[in-house]
């Protein structure tokens, strides 16, 4: 591969010539990949706290993580911290499919999902 050089000349009563190699930078972009650190499905009792953890396992630039719920919006009591989603005091209304989506605008976003099943009370 031929070397490229940056050359600069200037004159203010004297003349100088500077020549220096220009480093090559290759930016490699790759689509995101993730994994969930939970079982599927997750079966819990009402009132329990549940934590879902999603981690990136690849992607350049680093992907951003977003949690979504197939039944619409996340519960109001949901606490998000990076790739971690916590639902304190879960109720049957919180049951459903939750998905972690990683996106870095390179290729297709990565998506992993898990189902949360809250045991019901039988009368």
C-alpha positions as CSV (number, residue, x, y, z in Angstrom):
1,X,0.0,0.0,0.0
2,X,1.5,3.4,-1.0
3,X,2.2,5.8,1.8
4,X,0.4,9.1,1.8
5,X,2.1,12.3,3.0
6,X,0.8,15.6,4.1
7,X,2.9,18.5,2.7
8,X,2.7,22.1,3.8
9,X,4.7,25.1,2.6
10,X,4.6,28.7,3.9
11,X,6.6,31.8,3.5
12,X,7.1,34.7,5.9
13,X,10.6,35.9,5.2
14,X,11.7,32.3,5.2
15,X,10.5,29.2,3.6
16,X,9.9,25.8,5.2
17,X,8.8,22.5,3.9
18,X,7.2,20.0,6.2
19,X,6.4,16.4,5.1
20,X,4.9,13.9,7.5
21,X,3.1,10.6,7.0
22,X,-0.6,10.6,7.4
23,X,-1.9,7.6,9.4
24,X,-4.6,5.6,7.8
25,X,-7.7,5.0,9.9
26,X,-10.1,2.3,8.9
27,X,-13.5,2.6,10.6
28,X,-15.2,-0.8,10.8
29,X,-18.9,-0.6,11.4
30,X,-20.9,-3.7,12.4
31,X,-24.5,-4.3,13.2
32,X,-25.5,-4.8,16.9
33,X,-25.9,-8.1,18.7
34,X,-27.4,-8.6,22.2
35,X,-28.3,-11.3,24.6
36,X,-30.8,-11.4,27.5
37,X,-29.6,-12.7,30.8
38,X,-33.1,-14.2,31.7
39,X,-35.1,-17.3,31.1
40,X,-38.0,-17.5,28.8
41,X,-40.7,-17.5,29.9
42,X,-40.4,-15.9,33.3
43,X,-43.1,-17.0,35.8
44,X,-43.5,-14.9,38.9
45,X,-45.9,-14.3,41.7
46,X,-47.9,-11.1,42.1
47,X,-46.0,-8.5,44.2
48,X,-42.5,-9.8,43.3
49,X,-39.9,-7.6,41.8
50,X,-38.5,-8.7,38.4
51,X,-35.3,-7.5,36.7
52,X,-34.6,-8.1,33.0
53,X,-31.0,-7.6,31.8
54,X,-30.0,-7.0,28.2
55,X,-26.3,-6.7,27.2
56,X,-24.6,-5.9,24.0
57,X,-22.3,-8.5,22.6
58,X,-21.2,-6.6,19.6
59,X,-21.7,-3.7,17.3
60,X,-19.7,-0.7,16.2
61,X,-20.4,2.0,17.0
62,X,-21.8,0.9,20.3
63,X,-25.5,0.3,20.1
64,X,-28.1,2.0,22.2
65,X,-30.5,-0.3,24.1
66,X,-34.3,0.3,24.3
67,X,-36.9,-1.8,26.1
68,X,-40.4,-2.1,24.6
69,X,-43.6,-4.1,25.5
70,X,-45.7,-5.8,22.9
71,X,-48.9,-4.7,24.7
72,X,-48.0,-1.0,24.4
73,X,-46.2,1.1,26.8
74,X,-44.0,-0.1,29.7
75,X,-45.7,0.0,33.1
76,X,-45.4,3.4,34.8
77,X,-43.5,1.9,37.7
78,X,-40.8,0.5,35.4
79,X,-37.2,1.5,36.3
80,X,-34.8,1.6,33.4
81,X,-31.0,1.8,33.9
82,X,-29.0,1.1,30.7
83,X,-29.9,-2.3,29.5
84,X,-31.6,-3.2,32.8
85,X,-35.4,-3.1,33.2
86,X,-36.9,-3.6,36.7
87,X,-40.6,-3.9,37.5
88,X,-41.1,-3.6,41.3
89,X,-44.2,-5.2,42.8
90,X,-45.4,-6.9,39.5
91,X,-49.1,-7.4,38.9
92,X,-51.0,-9.5,36.4
93,X,-51.5,-6.4,34.2
94,X,-47.7,-6.4,33.7
95,X,-47.8,-9.8,32.0
96,X,-46.7,-9.9,28.4
97,X,-43.8,-9.9,26.0
98,X,-40.9,-7.5,26.7
99,X,-38.2,-6.9,24.1
100,X,-34.8,-5.4,24.2
101,X,-33.8,-3.6,21.0
102,X,-30.2,-2.6,20.2
103,X,-29.6,-0.1,17.4
104,X,-26.6,1.6,16.1
105,X,-27.9,2.6,12.6
106,X,-25.7,-0.1,11.0
107,X,-27.6,-3.0,9.5
108,X,-30.8,-4.1,11.2
109,X,-31.4,-3.6,14.9
110,X,-31.0,-6.7,17.1
111,X,-34.0,-7.7,19.1
112,X,-34.4,-10.3,21.9
113,X,-37.7,-11.0,23.7
114,X,-39.0,-12.7,26.8
115,X,-42.5,-13.5,28.1
116,X,-43.4,-12.6,31.7
117,X,-46.2,-14.6,33.2
118,X,-47.7,-13.5,36.5
119,X,-49.4,-16.3,38.3
120,X,-53.1,-15.5,38.9
121,X,-55.2,-15.9,42.0
122,X,-57.8,-18.6,41.7
123,X,-61.1,-18.4,43.6
